[in-house]
Amino acid sequence: QVQVVESGGGLVQPGGSLRLSCTAPGSIFRLSIMGWYRQAPGKQRELVAAITPGGATNYTDSIKDRFTISRDNAKNTVVLQMNNLKPEDTAIYYCRNYLYNYWGRGTQVTVSS
């Protein structure tokens, strides 16, 4: 079983920042698009951002200019830097390896005062 592991969630006040990280085994990480998804209570899981092995990125409109996705192929890590967080960003955030469609277990992000 290939493992995709997220870390970095937590509780933050509106306007604050969090940094999420995701790692996967190198053999599949380097060849794969990696993505961050989120699922809020009562809502469907949605794409937040994705990045190709070459570094091309795609963002959902609601987080553009606030979130940044990046990857370090040497460390097999993809990072989601989240700034100016809003209460509506509260969700469980999941990392996805597109090559094999593997998902992490998720990390909770809560934005609240």
Steps between C-alpha positions, in 0.01 A plus 500: 500500500652827391477769761412859441533690826383852580606722788470859617132558570366674806297785640571853381326836527356673193776672310759253624718253311564128496739281305393150401750237388453169323753226434487187286755238395745647254438259214139612458540855624742619235286375210165615627280802510434570869191676625337642809128455549271600783166393636291714729216356710199425284681585178666305223874463482648765272832566333700781662824492303713264293855496370664301222844337527637793305345758730197621305218589739122520503286666768133520574372856474400539865858472626698671224743764630474353852631145463818379330585143407860392452700181485849381580572192293825435688305475828188337349291774657220723382410804707186712516571842649173656612487872582219735598288206608125543526238307699373350174840332454417273793510141375693178500782536249611195303806435288462298181749316286348503153719227350347225710207698640628461854362727770624595842282478810462875520590777740251729670519875441276716716480877456321661791532786745 
